[in-house]
């Protein structure tokens, strides 16, 4: 299960990380403005969030396997389309299709976790899966940087298509159905609306989902902005940028190992309380860089390492906690969590598109410091108060 979850969740990491070192090349090759380049990320994230509202109920109604097959086929085809695109508008459209396909893999992965495990055990298994995901994320920007340096940005999209096709074959041949009883009312409007209302009204769902959204928002600052800071302002090559981004994934893997130790000793809520210490320290260092020191490789990387350490704790706990109260509607709960990530991520990328285009790296530091502060505050208040209600 951990291997399968790592591969399914890896579609999202690969779709964002592989082409990050190639973003400046894409901008030059297609003569695109900075906001349009950032829109390739925003369109992916927006489609990723919206599509989950469709895939989640469908997965509860028809099972996980049919949704996975359809979503991964779409992901592979959209990756090929992006590789062949001739203008930035086509890239944006194919990236949106990629996001919709990725949504199927991610929403089913979270729902499968709840199909099989209770929340605390699910968080442990999710942290194992995210360790595997971290290994994928370590290699993704490094491979993307090497491929971009050798052949430009288009081969990075072709690599995503090959991964999607291989994962589709794995799902068809090796992944069983995990739904024990299909919910025939899951796609009917009235029962679906009622379930969405019950999910949103649950205080534990709100607390855990807000934690996931805030920590992911900080990650999106890093994903959308770091390559421009490292390449355009600090002079790193595409390969060097890929290595720098890969180092953050090493920190993330370490965070997932720390998560499992904290879960064994302190439970879901206690693990998040302690993980927020890494996040808060990252925010302090980023704030200092924005106001005092300015951009250097180390003022970019060290706070990012700390932030991704905390993210390695918050992400598995938050995802398991959000679906924990809903064993019979895990698809809907998973979809709603993913959908609520979209406006946060889109706002972050659009904001960075405007301010990084003006050549202001301190705004990058300030944005990540803000998201780190919000994440820590949520962990120490809402999750502490409401996160344990379902256990």
BAZA-722262 format. One line per field, with one value per residue (C-alpha): residue number from 1; residue in three letters; x, y, z. Coordinates in Angstrom, 1 decimal. Layout:
<atoms>
nr NUM, ...;
rest Ala, ...;
xx X, ...;
yy Y, ...;
zz Z, ...;
</atoms>
This chain:
<atoms>
nr 1, 2, 3, 4, 5, 6, 7, 8, 9, 10, 11, 12, 13, 14, 15, 16, 17, 18, 19, 20, 21, 22, 23, 24, 25, 26, 27, 28, 29, 30, 31, 32, 33, 34, 35, 36, 37, 38, 39, 40, 41, 42, 43, 44, 45, 46, 47, 48, 49, 50, 51, 52, 53, 54, 55, 56, 57, 58, 59, 60, 61, 62, 63, 64, 65, 66, 67, 68, 69, 70, 71, 72, 73, 74, 75, 76, 77, 78, 79, 80, 81, 82, 83, 84, 85, 86, 87, 88, 89, 90, 91, 92, 93, 94, 95, 96, 97, 98, 99, 100, 101, 102, 103, 104, 105, 106, 107, 108, 109, 110, 111, 112, 113, 114, 115, 116, 117, 118, 119, 120, 121, 122, 123, 124, 125, 126, 127, 128, 129, 130, 131, 132, 133, 134, 135, 136, 137, 138, 139, 140, 141, 142, 143, 144, 145, 146, 147, 148, 149, 150, 151, 152, 153, 154, 155, 156, 157, 158, 159, 160, 161, 162, 163, 164, 165, 166, 167, 168, 169, 170, 171, 172, 173, 174, 175, 176, 177, 178, 179, 180, 181, 182, 183, 184, 185, 186, 187, 188, 189, 190, 191, 192, 193, 194, 195, 196, 197, 198, 199, 200, 201, 202, 203, 204, 205, 206, 207, 208, 209, 210, 211, 212, 213, 214, 215, 216, 217, 218, 219, 220, 221, 222, 223, 224, 225, 226, 227, 228, 229, 230, 231, 232, 233, 234, 235, 236, 237, 238, 239, 240, 241, 242, 243, 244, 245, 246, 247, 248, 249, 250, 251, 252, 253, 254, 255, 256, 257, 258, 259, 260, 261, 262, 263, 264, 265, 266, 267, 268, 269, 270, 271, 272, 273, 274, 275, 276, 277, 278, 279, 280, 281, 282, 283, 284, 285, 286, 287, 288, 289, 290, 291, 292, 293, 294, 295, 296, 297, 298, 299, 300, 301, 302, 303, 304, 305, 306, 307, 308, 309, 310, 311, 312, 313, 314, 315, 316, 317, 318, 319, 320, 321, 322, 323, 324, 325, 326, 327, 328, 329, 330, 331, 332, 333, 334, 335, 336, 337, 338, 339, 340, 341, 342, 343, 344, 345, 346, 347, 348, 349, 350, 351, 352, 353, 354, 355, 356, 357, 358, 359, 360, 361, 362, 363, 364, 365, 366, 367, 368, 369, 370, 371, 372, 373, 374, 375, 376, 377, 378, 379, 380, 381, 382, 383, 384, 385, 386, 387, 388, 389, 390, 391;
rest Unk, Unk, Unk, Unk, Unk, Unk, Unk, Unk, Unk, Unk, Unk, Unk, Unk, Unk, Unk, Unk, Unk, Unk, Unk, Unk, Unk, Unk, Unk, Unk, Unk, Unk, Unk, Unk, Unk, Unk, Unk, Unk, Unk, Unk, Unk, Unk, Unk, Unk, Unk, Unk, Unk, Unk, Unk, Unk, Unk, Unk, Unk, Unk, Unk, Unk, Unk, Unk, Unk, Unk, Unk, Unk, Unk, Unk, Unk, Unk, Unk, Unk, Unk, Unk, Unk, Unk, Unk, Unk, Unk, Unk, Unk, Unk, Unk, Unk, Unk, Unk, Unk, Unk, Unk, Unk, Unk, Unk, Unk, Unk, Unk, Unk, Unk, Unk, Unk, Unk, Unk, Unk, Unk, Unk, Unk, Unk, Unk, Unk, Unk, Unk, Unk, Unk, Unk, Unk, Unk, Unk, Unk, Unk, Unk, Unk, Unk, Unk, Unk, Unk, Unk, Unk, Unk, Unk, Unk, Unk, Unk, Unk, Unk, Unk, Unk, Unk, Unk, Unk, Unk, Unk, Unk, Unk, Unk, Unk, Unk, Unk, Unk, Unk, Unk, Unk, Unk, Unk, Unk, Unk, Unk, Unk, Unk, Unk, Unk, Unk, Unk, Unk, Unk, Unk, Unk, Unk, Unk, Unk, Unk, Unk, Unk, Unk, Unk, Unk, Unk, Unk, Unk, Unk, Unk, Unk, Unk, Unk, Unk, Unk, Unk, Unk, Unk, Unk, Unk, Unk, Unk, Unk, Unk, Unk, Unk, Unk, Unk, Unk, Unk, Unk, Unk, Unk, Unk, Unk, Unk, Unk, Unk, Unk, Unk, Unk, Unk, Unk, Unk, Unk, Unk, Unk, Unk, Unk, Unk, Unk, Unk, Unk, Unk, Unk, Unk, Unk, Unk, Unk, Unk, Unk, Unk, Unk, Unk, Unk, Unk, Unk, Unk, Unk, Unk, Unk, Unk, Unk, Unk, Unk, Unk, Unk, Unk, Unk, Unk, Unk, Unk, Unk, Unk, Unk, Unk, Unk, Unk, Unk, Unk, Unk, Unk, Unk, Unk, Unk, Unk, Unk, Unk, Unk, Unk, Unk, Unk, Unk, Unk, Unk, Unk, Unk, Unk, Unk, Unk, Unk, Unk, Unk, Unk, Unk, Unk, Unk, Unk, Unk, Unk, Unk, Unk, Unk, Unk, Unk, Unk, Unk, Unk, Unk, Unk, Unk, Unk, Unk, Unk, Unk, Unk, Unk, Unk, Unk, Unk, Unk, Unk, Unk, Unk, Unk, Unk, Unk, Unk, Unk, Unk, Unk, Unk, Unk, Unk, Unk, Unk, Unk, Unk, Unk, Unk, Unk, Unk, Unk, Unk, Unk, Unk, Unk, Unk, Unk, Unk, Unk, Unk, Unk, Unk, Unk, Unk, Unk, Unk, Unk, Unk, Unk, Unk, Unk, Unk, Unk, Unk, Unk, Unk, Unk, Unk, Unk, Unk, Unk, Unk, Unk, Unk, Unk, Unk, Unk, Unk, Unk, Unk, Unk, Unk, Unk, Unk, Unk, Unk, Unk, Unk, Unk, Unk, Unk, Unk, Unk, Unk, Unk, Unk, Unk, Unk, Unk, Unk, Unk, Unk, Unk, Unk, Unk, Unk, Unk, Unk, Unk, Unk;
xx 0.0, 2.8, 4.5, 1.2, 0.4, 3.9, 3.6, 0.1, 1.0, 4.2, 2.3, 1.7, 5.3, 6.7, 4.2, 5.5, 9.1, 10.5, 9.9, 10.8, 14.5, 13.2, 10.7, 13.2, 13.8, 10.1, 9.8, 12.5, 11.6, 7.9, 8.6, 6.1, 5.6, 6.2, 2.5, 1.8, 4.6, 3.3, -0.1, 1.2, 1.5, -1.8, -3.8, -2.4, -3.3, -6.7, -7.7, -6.2, -8.5, -11.7, -11.4, -11.2, -14.8, -15.7, -13.4, -14.1, -17.8, -17.3, -14.7, -17.1, -19.8, -17.8, -14.6, -11.0, -9.7, -11.9, -11.1, -7.4, -7.3, -9.2, -7.1, -3.7, -4.6, -5.5, -2.3, -0.1, -1.9, -1.8, 1.9, 2.5, 0.4, 2.4, 5.6, 4.4, 2.8, 3.8, 2.7, 2.2, -1.6, -1.4, 1.0, -1.4, -4.3, -2.4, -1.1, -4.8, -5.5, -2.5, -3.9, -7.2, -5.6, -3.3, -6.4, -7.7, -4.5, -4.2, -7.9, -8.0, -4.7, -6.1, -9.4, -7.7, -5.8, -9.0, -10.6, -7.9, -6.7, -7.9, -6.6, -3.5, -2.3, -3.2, -1.0, 1.9, 1.4, 1.0, 4.3, 5.9, 4.3, 5.5, 9.0, 8.8, 7.3, 10.3, 12.7, 10.8, 10.9, 14.6, 15.3, 12.6, 14.2, 17.7, 16.5, 14.5, 17.6, 19.8, 17.2, 16.5, 20.2, 20.6, 17.4, 15.3, 11.9, 10.0, 11.7, 10.7, 7.1, 7.8, 9.3, 6.0, 4.1, 6.3, 5.8, 2.0, 1.9, 4.0, 1.9, -1.3, 0.1, 1.0, -2.5, -4.1, -2.0, -1.2, -3.6, -6.7, -10.0, -10.2, -13.8, -15.7, -19.2, -19.8, -22.1, -24.8, -25.9, -22.5, -23.0, -26.6, -27.0, -29.0, -27.0, -23.7, -24.7, -25.7, -22.4, -20.4, -22.3, -21.6, -17.9, -17.5, -19.3, -17.0, -14.5, -11.7, -12.0, -11.8, -8.7, -6.8, -7.7, -6.6, -3.3, -2.9, -3.8, -1.4, 1.6, 0.9, 0.6, 4.2, 5.3, 3.8, 5.8, 8.9, 7.8, 6.7, 9.4, 12.6, 13.9, 13.7, 15.4, 18.2, 18.7, 17.8, 19.0, 21.7, 23.1, 22.8, 22.6, 19.6, 21.4, 22.6, 19.1, 17.8, 20.4, 19.4, 15.7, 16.5, 18.1, 14.8, 13.3, 16.0, 14.8, 11.3, 12.1, 13.8, 10.6, 8.5, 10.9, 10.5, 6.8, 6.6, 8.7, 6.5, 3.3, 4.4, 5.2, 2.6, -0.2, -1.5, -2.0, 1.2, 3.2, 1.9, 2.5, 6.1, 6.6, 5.3, 8.6, 10.5, 8.0, 8.1, 11.9, 11.9, 9.5, 11.8, 14.8, 12.9, 11.6, 15.2, 16.3, 13.5, 14.3, 18.0, 20.3, 19.0, 19.2, 22.1, 22.0, 22.2, 19.5, 17.2, 18.1, 18.4, 14.9, 13.5, 15.1, 13.5, 10.2, 10.2, 11.1, 7.9, 6.0, 7.0, 5.2, 2.2, 1.3, 0.8, -0.9, -3.1, -4.2, -5.0, -6.7, -9.0, -10.4, -10.4, -14.0, -15.5, -14.9, -17.9, -17.3, -13.5, -13.6, -15.8, -13.7, -10.4, -11.8, -13.0, -9.6, -7.9, -10.3, -9.7, -6.0, -6.6, -7.5, -4.6, -2.1, -3.5, -3.4, 0.2, 1.4, -0.5, 0.9, 4.5, 4.0, 3.5, 6.1, 8.9, 8.5, 9.4, 12.7, 12.0, 13.4, 12.6, 8.9, 9.6, 11.1, 8.2, 5.6, 7.2, 7.6, 3.9, 2.8, 5.1, 3.6, 0.0, 0.8, 2.4, -0.5, -3.1, -1.1, -0.9, -4.5, -7.1, -5.5, -4.7, -8.3, -10.2, -7.8, -8.4, -12.2, -12.5, -10.0;
yy 0.0, 2.4, 1.8, 2.3, 5.5, 6.8, 6.2, 7.7, 10.8, 11.0, 12.1, 15.5, 15.9, 14.9, 17.2, 20.2, 19.3, 17.9, 21.0, 23.6, 24.0, 24.4, 27.2, 30.0, 28.1, 27.8, 31.5, 32.3, 29.6, 30.7, 34.4, 34.4, 37.0, 36.0, 36.0, 33.6, 31.3, 31.2, 30.4, 27.0, 26.3, 28.0, 26.2, 22.8, 23.5, 24.9, 22.0, 19.6, 21.1, 21.3, 17.9, 16.3, 17.3, 15.1, 12.2, 11.8, 11.1, 9.0, 6.9, 6.3, 5.3, 3.1, 2.2, 3.4, 1.4, 2.8, 6.4, 5.6, 4.2, 7.2, 9.8, 8.3, 7.9, 11.6, 12.5, 10.7, 12.1, 15.7, 15.4, 14.4, 17.3, 19.8, 18.5, 19.2, 22.6, 25.6, 28.5, 29.3, 29.1, 25.5, 24.7, 26.2, 24.2, 20.9, 21.6, 22.0, 18.6, 17.2, 18.6, 17.0, 13.6, 14.0, 14.7, 11.2, 9.6, 11.8, 11.6, 7.9, 7.5, 9.3, 7.5, 4.1, 4.9, 5.4, 2.3, 0.1, 1.9, 3.7, 7.4, 7.0, 3.8, 5.6, 8.5, 6.1, 4.4, 7.7, 8.9, 5.7, 6.5, 10.1, 8.9, 7.1, 10.2, 12.2, 9.8, 10.6, 14.3, 14.1, 12.7, 14.8, 18.2, 16.8, 14.7, 17.7, 20.0, 17.5, 16.9, 20.6, 21.3, 18.7, 19.2, 22.0, 22.0, 19.8, 16.5, 17.1, 16.9, 13.8, 12.2, 12.9, 11.1, 8.0, 8.0, 8.3, 5.4, 3.2, 3.9, 3.2, -0.3, -0.8, 0.1, -2.2, -5.2, -4.8, -2.5, -4.2, -2.5, -1.2, -0.1, -2.6, -1.4, 1.1, 4.0, 4.1, 7.6, 9.1, 10.9, 11.9, 15.6, 15.7, 13.0, 14.5, 18.0, 16.7, 14.8, 17.9, 19.9, 17.3, 17.2, 21.0, 21.2, 18.8, 20.7, 18.1, 18.2, 22.0, 22.0, 19.3, 20.7, 24.2, 22.8, 21.0, 24.1, 26.4, 24.1, 23.4, 27.1, 27.6, 24.7, 26.4, 29.5, 27.4, 25.5, 28.5, 30.9, 29.2, 28.4, 32.1, 33.2, 30.6, 30.9, 34.5, 36.3, 34.0, 32.8, 29.0, 26.7, 24.6, 21.5, 23.3, 24.5, 20.9, 19.8, 22.6, 21.7, 18.0, 18.8, 20.1, 16.7, 15.1, 17.3, 16.3, 12.6, 13.2, 15.0, 11.9, 9.7, 12.2, 12.1, 8.3, 8.7, 11.5, 9.6, 6.6, 8.8, 11.6, 10.7, 12.8, 16.0, 15.8, 15.1, 18.2, 20.4, 19.5, 19.6, 23.2, 24.1, 23.5, 25.5, 28.5, 28.6, 28.5, 31.5, 33.5, 32.9, 33.8, 36.9, 37.9, 37.2, 39.4, 42.4, 42.2, 39.9, 39.6, 36.6, 34.1, 30.4, 29.6, 32.1, 30.4, 26.8, 26.6, 27.9, 25.8, 22.7, 23.5, 24.2, 20.9, 19.1, 20.5, 19.8, 16.1, 16.0, 18.1, 16.5, 12.9, 13.8, 16.4, 14.1, 11.2, 13.5, 15.2, 11.9, 10.1, 11.0, 9.7, 6.0, 5.7, 8.8, 9.0, 9.9, 13.0, 14.1, 13.5, 15.4, 18.4, 18.7, 18.7, 21.2, 23.6, 23.5, 25.0, 28.6, 28.9, 27.6, 29.7, 32.8, 32.1, 31.5, 34.5, 36.8, 35.5, 36.0, 39.7, 40.4, 38.1, 39.6, 42.9, 41.4, 41.4, 38.2, 39.7, 39.2, 35.5, 35.4, 37.4, 35.1, 31.9, 33.5, 34.4, 30.9, 29.4, 31.6, 30.7, 27.0, 27.1, 29.1, 26.6, 23.7, 25.3, 26.4, 24.8, 21.3, 21.3, 22.1, 20.0, 17.6, 14.7, 14.7, 11.8, 9.5;
zz 0.0, 0.9, -2.5, -4.4, -2.6, -3.2, -6.9, -7.1, -5.1, -7.1, -10.1, -8.5, -7.3, -10.8, -12.6, -10.7, -9.8, -13.1, -15.1, -12.5, -13.6, -17.2, -16.5, -17.5, -20.7, -21.4, -20.9, -23.4, -26.0, -26.2, -25.6, -22.8, -20.0, -16.4, -15.5, -18.4, -17.3, -13.7, -15.2, -16.3, -12.6, -11.6, -14.3, -13.2, -9.6, -10.3, -12.5, -9.9, -7.2, -9.3, -10.8, -7.4, -6.7, -9.7, -9.2, -5.4, -5.7, -8.8, -7.0, -4.1, -6.6, -9.0, -7.1, -7.2, -10.1, -12.9, -11.8, -11.6, -15.1, -16.6, -14.7, -15.5, -19.2, -19.3, -17.5, -20.0, -23.0, -21.6, -20.9, -24.5, -25.7, -23.6, -25.0, -28.5, -27.7, -29.9, -27.7, -24.1, -24.3, -25.5, -22.6, -20.1, -21.5, -21.5, -18.0, -16.9, -18.4, -16.5, -13.3, -13.9, -14.5, -11.4, -9.3, -10.0, -8.7, -5.6, -4.5, -4.9, -3.0, 0.0, -0.2, -0.5, 2.7, 4.6, 3.0, 4.6, 7.8, 10.8, 11.1, 13.2, 11.5, 8.2, 9.1, 9.7, 6.4, 4.7, 6.1, 4.7, 1.3, 1.5, 2.3, -1.0, -2.6, -1.2, -3.0, -6.2, -5.4, -4.8, -8.3, -10.1, -10.1, -10.6, -13.6, -14.8, -14.6, -16.4, -19.1, -19.5, -19.8, -22.5, -24.5, -23.2, -21.5, -23.9, -23.0, -19.3, -20.4, -22.4, -19.3, -17.5, -20.3, -20.0, -16.2, -16.6, -19.0, -16.8, -13.8, -15.7, -16.6, -12.9, -11.7, -14.3, -13.4, -9.7, -7.8, -6.3, -5.6, -2.0, -1.7, 0.4, -0.5, -3.3, -2.4, -5.1, -4.0, -4.1, -7.4, -6.8, -6.2, -2.9, -1.0, -2.4, -1.2, 2.2, 2.6, 1.5, 4.1, 6.9, 5.9, 6.0, 9.3, 11.0, 13.2, 12.8, 9.0, 9.0, 11.3, 9.4, 6.0, 7.0, 8.1, 4.8, 2.8, 4.7, 4.6, 0.9, 0.2, 1.5, -0.6, -3.7, -2.9, -3.1, -6.2, -8.2, -7.2, -6.2, -9.7, -10.7, -7.6, -7.9, -11.7, -12.6, -9.4, -8.1, -11.4, -10.9, -14.0, -14.6, -13.3, -10.2, -9.6, -9.9, -7.4, -5.0, -5.3, -4.8, -1.5, -0.2, -1.0, 1.2, 4.0, 3.3, 3.5, 6.8, 7.9, 7.1, 9.2, 12.1, 11.6, 12.2, 15.4, 16.7, 15.8, 17.9, 20.9, 20.7, 18.3, 15.4, 17.2, 19.2, 16.1, 14.4, 17.4, 17.4, 13.6, 13.7, 15.5, 12.3, 10.3, 12.6, 12.6, 8.8, 8.8, 11.2, 8.9, 5.8, 7.4, 8.4, 4.8, 3.4, 5.7, 6.5, 4.5, 1.0, -1.3, -1.2, -1.9, 1.8, 2.8, 0.3, 1.0, 4.8, 5.6, 2.8, 4.4, 7.7, 6.1, 4.2, 7.4, 9.0, 5.8, 6.1, 9.4, 8.6, 5.2, 6.2, 9.5, 7.8, 5.0, 7.3, 9.8, 7.2, 5.9, 9.3, 10.4, 7.1, 6.6, 4.3, 2.3, 2.1, -1.6, -1.0, 2.0, 0.1, -2.9, -0.8, 0.9, -2.5, -3.9, -1.1, -1.9, -5.3, -4.4, -2.0, -4.6, -7.4, -5.3, -4.4, -8.0, -9.4, -6.7, -7.3, -11.1, -10.5, -7.9, -9.2, -12.6, -11.0, -9.8, -6.1, -4.4, -0.9, -1.8, -2.2, 1.3, 2.7, 1.1, 2.5, 5.9, 5.9, 5.0, 7.7, 10.3, 9.3, 9.3, 12.8, 14.1, 12.8, 14.2, 17.7, 17.8, 15.7, 15.4, 19.1, 19.9, 17.3, 15.7, 18.1, 18.0, 15.6, 17.2;
</atoms>
